[in-house]
Amino acid sequence: MTQALVLAKPLEASFVLRNRSVVIFVSFVLLLPSLLFAAALRPLPAFLVISGCVGALGLIAQRGPCSTDGPLDAKVDVKRLALSIALAGAMLVLGGAMHVFHPPPDWRIRDAVLADLSQGFPVVYGVGSTDYLLRAPLAMYMIPAAFGRVFGLYAAHVALWAQNGLLLGAILYLLGTLGRGWRHVLVMLLFGSVALLGTMLLLAAMGQGEPPAFDPATASAFDAWRPYMKPWGAFHQFAWVPNHALPAWWLATLMLLSTRSQCDAGTLAVSIAGCAFWSPLAVVPAAIWAICIVLADWRRQLASPRLWLAALIGLCFLPIAVYMVTAAATISHGVAPVNGEAAGFPPLVALVFLHAAFILAHRALVPKRLLLLYLVNLLALIVLPYFQFGPNHDLMTRGSIAPVVVTSFTFAWILFDANLSRRGFMLGCALLAAGSPAIIFELMLTTSRPAYALSDCSLMEAGYAAGDREPPSNYVVDSANVPAWLMKTEGSARKLAKERSCWP
């Protein structure tokens, strides 16, 4: 009897669900789109991608040299995890998911991509005498589109909402575990730039006189007060660009875990490789941090078989990288021009980084490794605006997401530190409140405007309805440019609609 109880105790302990399981689950969901994508590739590149996904998940599941006594080793708080997922699902619905409320304009294109993928992949469009292949970071759509092919377009939208809600909920749960619970997460979700004051200072600095009239009925986003270099707040990110925000928030979470010795360079490297199919620009800050980790202890790191294995696994994702960079020169890129847009950069830094001044003034309250992570990401926020990639300066808008997450986490860490003075706490609350108009305005847009039905328009039809007369270079590429060894591009080409109203 005693022996049976002794044996039962370790058996029971082995079934305890720990926070590390949440990391493995999120990693699996983020890697699964790459597995689905492999089905469209030729045998050799498909084998490489499948090997990379399996290897990456195996490496992440293995503890490696991480600390054995940290937040990932604690038991999962099932109630808090469930509430985090519910909060995430509600936020996404308020942001326009499922079209319960008015979605941002960007969703007209994303709905079209989901509708096209729900009919099969690869997707080829016929425009005149040219066939164009859908070429973009498609990871967010792959799992929902698989449901759409079986159960229809509405099921695809339900699956998209469920997938994003699970990912965001798990991320918020881990951030609360790393930080100081619900209040820490709440500050991160409310965190934003001082948009209203920014508009006035920027116009004054550029000599444009009084601010122009602001019409809420026609405005698209309050957080976009600086179109060329806008760092978005959390709600804006998940409403407008969840395909970029989710991998960025996840990589920011892994970076924060690394400051607690709960995530090594190998785990971060393979996660970057897997997230690149979600958003290749959003992974840039995490890649910089991974390099910093290696350089900080380069002798031990370069002697680690785990790091070399991670590098080998990362190479297995090259077929996806080749797919996404095919004819990438057609996408606008280069060094940001020094013109009217860039002239207001100094006041922008002084304003957006008011939070930076607050953090640096209270740096004694921040653990050294977290402070170093923050400084690296602050440097990224300063440098990114000078480089351009994408039609709407996407490198800045996508690449700034993870640094803003790290900033908001560090800001909240200080705000709830017991040693923070009352004056410091009141100043932090004032900075937090100053960013609230952007969130209020975004909520006003989604809840006051009428929702519209899901559309089955193709990407080309949606673009034409939005006023575009040329195929979008950031979404499609001439199929003749796709390497023959990579994938078959033969398929049923869709015609470009000349006259069609995709939405009411």
Secondary structure, 3 states (H helix, E strand, C coil): CHHHHHHHHHHHHCCCCEHHHHHHHHHHHHHHHHHHHHCCECHHHHHHHHHHHHHHHHHHHCCCCCCCCCHHHCECCHHHHHHHHHHHHHHHHHCCHHHCCCCCCHHHHHHHHHHHHCCCCCCEEEECCEEEEECCCCHHHHHHHHHHHHHCHHHHHHHHHHHHHHHHHHHHHHHHHHCCCHHHHHHHHHCCCCHHHHHHHHHHHCCCCCCCCCCCCCCCCHHHCCCCCCCCCHHHHHHHCHHHHHHHHHHHHHHHHHCCCCCCHHHHHHHHHHHCCCCCCCCHHHHHHHHHHHHHCHHHHHCCHHHHHHHHHHHCCHHHHHHHHCCHHHCCEEECCCCHHHHCHHHHHHHHCHHHHHHHHCHHHCCHHHHHHHHHHHHHHHHHHHEEECCCCHHHHHHCHHHHHHHHHHHHHHHCCCCCCHHHHHHHHHHHHHCHHHHHHHHHHHHHCCCCCCCCCCHHHHHHHCCCCCCCCCCEEEHHHCCCCCECCCCCCEECCCCCCCCC
